[in-house]
Amino acid sequence: MDAELRLLLPLLVAPAVLICHAAAEASPAEDRQGSQPSPRWSAEQAWQWYRQQPWLVGFNYVPSTACNTTEWWQAETFDPKTVDREMGWAADIGYNSARCFIQYLVWKHDPDGFRRRLAAFLQIAERHGISILPVLFDDCAFGQPVQFDPYLGKQREPTPGMILPSWTPSPGRRLARDPNERPMLRRYVVDVIGSFRLDRRVVMWDLYNEPMNVAAVGTAELLEDIFAWARQARPTQPVTVSVWNGNPTVSAVMVRQSDVVSYHLYGDREAMKRRIDELKALGRPVVCTEWMARARGSRFETDLPLLKAEGVGCYQWELVNGRTQAHFPWWNKPGGKVDPKSGWFHDILHADGRPYRQEEVDAIRRIIGREKR
């Protein structure tokens, strides 16, 4: 992956045309669906925005009571009490931002209700001083058998011993491959971003998580469309898609279209430093939207100081251990165990808020600069 990305970078670092970004006046999301996309931010505009932010240090968040994005966001299982409690724990440690996946199918079923629930979530996070980075689409799929499509209602119970065994992508294979669904996908992007385009609680928009992962529908062509749809909503926040593998065609779209360069890296400190150096060569702010896997060599006490010193925002995976079962590694089969040597793969808190490793939480608090309340 490192070598492939280094080969790709010379094609991506070509100087961009510098154009002025002007935020449109607020108007209903539906009214903007026919508007022309706003241009990509210039590097100068991206840096101006980035310098106004604190060091973005946060986590990928799924409530411990949700096994996937449908269970999180549909009305029947939306759980604001758990969210409020867990956001409080995060704030106590010192985190100031969270990356959160949303689900296209839930929006399609109930757009008004979904927007109300997203607004309620933003309000809870704001009370705890935490900004939100929403993720609109996702090609990840897990479990045995793998679920390639989301569905409404009761979700499959997590399989013991596996990470994210009930996870589903968004929108999934069936809907993404249906050409008749394309206008509704566009409406989703414009509606969600347009409804919160002026909301300071939304720090950025992550348009697509790991395109061409297991679901394999996030093609370069679809990514180009999604970036255009997002800019039709004229957000005042930057948009991004994170580089995560060595696919040169898809990665080229991500880097060329993103206002802020973002990436995923599950590895040790040396791998993190190499990736930061590679992506900083693009001349834009850099944010790591996924990191931290103990069995892959990640360490809070070494990696977090590096990210802070480099001025790279970062979102670890995950926060509270729960129905996503993120303490198991990716390669576990049903009934698999946690390796006692490496410990939990992800997560730092038990479901009752107790630290998995007190020394890790102490290190995070110290590096962020947050004294215990």
Secondary structure as UniProt FT lines:
FT   HELIX           2..12
FT   HELIX           29..32
FT   TURN            33..34
FT   HELIX           43..51
FT   STRAND          57..61
FT   TURN            64..65
FT   HELIX           69..73
FT   TURN            75..77
FT   HELIX           80..93
FT   STRAND          97..101
FT   HELIX           104..109
FT   HELIX           111..127
FT   TURN            128..129
FT   STRAND          131..138
FT   TURN            143..146
FT   TURN            160..161
FT   TURN            165..166
FT   HELIX           173..176
FT   HELIX           179..181
FT   HELIX           182..195
FT   TURN            196..198
FT   TURN            200..201
FT   STRAND          205..209
FT   TURN            211..212
FT   TURN            214..215
FT   HELIX           220..232
FT   STRAND          239..240
FT   HELIX           248..257
FT   STRAND          261..265
FT   HELIX           269..280
FT   TURN            281..282
FT   STRAND          286..291
FT   HELIX           294..296
FT   HELIX           300..310
FT   STRAND          313..317
FT   TURN            323..324
FT   TURN            326..327
FT   TURN            330..331
FT   TURN            334..335
FT   TURN            340..342
FT   TURN            351..352
FT   HELIX           358..368
//
